[in-house]
């Protein structure tokens, strides 16, 4: 017998029956980049629980469209997973920095590239179980190549790939980075025309 489930698109808009209320928040670890806290929360059913999570300043990822149809990629060693991973260019937001200025800065610093047009596509939450991190997905076009200006201790390869290349790399496990996989989803729909972007000349 098939279970009777409501369709996702017809669920009620309100979420009061799910929402938790924080009653106490305790800092656990304060690092140079990330901070960890433990919250005591009250649940809608009257019970209580603890939630531990990381506070993150937010970040921007850039899907840079080259004139030849390829997109920019980076390969960078990530210490936490002990692997070199393929990723779209990305970086954290500085204090009070806007999304598009951050995107332009990160693209310039990491790849040396400038762009004439920008479009904010969406935002994603890559690790909702243990962090409040938000990554803004930004597209760029009108790319002008230049020399990168990497931070001391920042090492990476800059390369380019077509969308079919990206799909092959995701399928065979060479691309495992969650934000890059999400960016590929958007790229597919942008290329097909089903998810149009609103472009701006200002970054």
Steps between C-alpha positions, in 0.01 A plus 500: 500500500637838401525754781284809462732799496417864426660653194791729591348788305177494699645499853381797709724806479526535878755303701401584860456128571869447413674814622734484802557785746846564645491538879874518564814531284849411621822569304719186482791583268609831351742465209651741249237407244226284657324509834315212664200541730263276694135606518230373730174495307134454577313276255139553385397176673616633839827306515849651515818424306859615444635622167873543430598682182760719332449870433628595153530850346353388167666453164467555126560254216557619142398309188711686245383450139780521244435613143592153367220334698716367781490605866785572738601235752757481775679203649597559860624282785248495785663404829178392675439221247868446406431521126544740211151584375359662187284802587350813356684810630366597842584681819355636821331835539696766685323702768232725343603390148231468232448182302604638159808689628608180675446298183708745295775504761523123534497444125775755451716379790471126430500492120617847391179542300273802472139487376276757335162351599374335818185320610401368843336162439408361841632417845569157645547356850773235459500349851167569670550240773794676666557848354312817409719548191337659196671497159379746238523361146603772254549474123752713312561560129708728282809346655836673455799288597771629731748398768371365833591660832491211745531527875824379657467125541219474245589259219268395219476405133269699271345316205183491290241237405186465292169406658523146353850475652362603838227238482755228422721618788204496739393158380842342547561661838755763405260776607361442848485855635136570593494868401651420160242226441225749587657753263498239225125453548447871448742505206304224326175694529659833406649344186163340411321830552260363762649709783576845353731740680473874555836648402658817635807691382592606852686286750 
